[in-house]
Amino acid sequence: MKKIFIIGAQIQIKNNNKQLFNIYKNAIEKNSKDVQIVLPEDIKIHSDNFQLTTPNASLSDNVKEMARYDLQQILSSDLIVADVSRPSTGLGIEICTALSNKKEVLFFANSKARVSMLLIGYMDKNKINWYKNKKELKIKLNKIFEK
């Protein structure tokens, strides 16, 4: 069974992009045999409960658990699907971790997004799959993951 971890700061915005998560998940499941889809929301920590109140505050147990969970998922996945439409330090760390551990990463971004220049400069064989809207994203995902 192939394990696929879907990541992206764009995806983790609560109400706005729950649909975006589902687009990725549904397209991959529909077009791929024998896959396990893992989403960051599988752990019940992705909520407003893990805010740092001051820059010098120590991380809460929830944030540490979230980081451990995400790292474990990256290291145990066969493929990482990353929506890089929204620059994020955490997402950058996850991508660098995946690439440095020789994980296959597929990059996606909204064509209107301001994608990190460092990410674009860092890429070699990996490229960004640009999409204009959710409909076009579905089409691209279906084509990439078709059986």
C-alpha positions in Angstrom: 0.0 0.0 0.0 1.3 3.4 -1.0 1.1 6.0 1.8 0.5 9.6 0.6 0.8 12.6 3.0 -0.9 15.8 1.9 0.5 19.1 3.3 0.2 22.8 2.9 -0.4 26.0 4.9 -3.1 26.9 2.4 -4.9 23.7 3.2 -4.9 24.2 6.9 -6.9 27.4 7.0 -10.0 26.3 8.7 -13.2 27.0 6.9 -11.8 28.5 3.7 -10.0 25.4 2.5 -11.6 22.3 3.9 -12.7 21.9 0.3 -9.1 22.0 -0.9 -8.1 19.1 1.4 -11.1 17.1 0.1 -10.2 17.9 -3.6 -6.7 16.4 -3.1 -8.0 13.5 -1.0 -10.9 12.6 -3.3 -8.9 12.8 -6.6 -6.1 10.6 -5.3 -8.4 8.0 -3.8 -10.6 8.0 -7.0 -7.6 7.5 -9.3 -5.2 5.4 -7.3 -5.4 1.8 -6.2 -4.1 0.6 -2.8 -3.3 4.0 -1.2 -3.5 5.3 2.3 -4.1 9.1 2.4 -2.9 10.9 5.5 -3.9 14.4 6.3 -2.5 16.7 9.0 -6.1 17.0 10.4 -6.0 13.2 11.3 -4.5 14.3 14.6 -6.9 16.5 16.6 -4.3 19.2 17.3 -4.8 21.4 14.3 -6.9 24.0 16.0 -6.6 27.4 17.7 -5.3 25.7 20.8 -1.7 25.9 20.0 -0.8 29.6 19.9 2.4 31.0 21.3 1.7 34.1 23.4 5.2 35.4 23.4 8.2 34.8 21.2 10.2 33.2 24.0 7.4 30.9 25.2 8.1 27.2 25.2 6.1 25.1 22.9 3.0 23.5 24.3 2.8 19.7 24.4 0.2 19.9 21.6 2.5 21.8 19.3 5.3 19.3 20.0 3.0 16.4 19.3 1.9 18.0 16.1 5.5 18.4 14.9 6.3 14.8 15.9 3.2 13.6 14.1 4.0 15.5 10.9 7.6 14.4 10.9 6.6 10.8 11.4 4.1 11.0 8.5 6.7 12.5 6.2 9.3 9.9 7.0 6.9 7.0 6.7 5.2 8.2 3.5 6.0 7.2 -0.1 4.8 10.4 -1.6 4.2 13.9 -0.3 1.7 16.1 -2.0 2.4 19.8 -1.1 0.2 22.8 -1.8 2.7 25.7 -1.7 0.2 28.4 -2.5 0.8 30.1 0.9 4.4 30.6 2.1 5.0 29.0 5.5 8.1 28.3 7.5 6.6 25.1 8.8 5.7 23.9 5.3 9.2 24.8 4.2 10.7 22.7 7.0 8.4 19.8 6.1 9.4 20.0 2.4 13.1 20.2 3.2 12.7 17.2 5.5 11.0 15.2 2.8 13.5 16.1 0.1 16.5 15.5 2.3 15.1 12.0 3.1 14.7 11.3 -0.7 10.9 11.4 -0.6 9.0 12.1 -3.8 7.2 15.4 -3.5 4.6 16.8 -5.9 4.1 20.5 -5.7 0.9 22.4 -6.4 0.1 26.1 -6.2 -2.7 28.5 -7.2 -1.4 30.6 -10.1 -2.5 33.8 -8.2 -0.5 32.8 -5.1 2.8 34.3 -3.9 4.9 31.2 -3.7 8.2 31.3 -1.8 11.1 32.4 -4.0 13.4 30.2 -2.0 11.2 27.2 -2.7 11.2 28.0 -6.4 15.0 28.4 -6.4 15.5 25.2 -4.5 13.7 22.9 -6.9 15.5 20.7 -9.3 13.5 17.9 -11.0 10.5 18.8 -8.9 8.2 21.4 -10.4 5.1 23.2 -9.4 1.8 22.1 -10.9 0.0 25.5 -11.2 -3.8 25.7 -11.1 -6.1 28.7 -11.6 -9.1 27.4 -9.6 -10.4 24.3 -7.9 -11.8 22.9 -11.1 -8.5 23.0 -12.8 -6.8 21.5 -9.7 -9.2 18.5 -9.9 -8.3 18.0 -13.6 -4.6 18.1 -12.9 -4.8 15.7 -10.0 -7.0 13.3 -12.0 -4.4 13.3 -14.8 -1.4 12.8 -12.5 -3.1 10.1 -10.4 -5.1 8.3 -13.0 -4.9 4.5 -12.8 
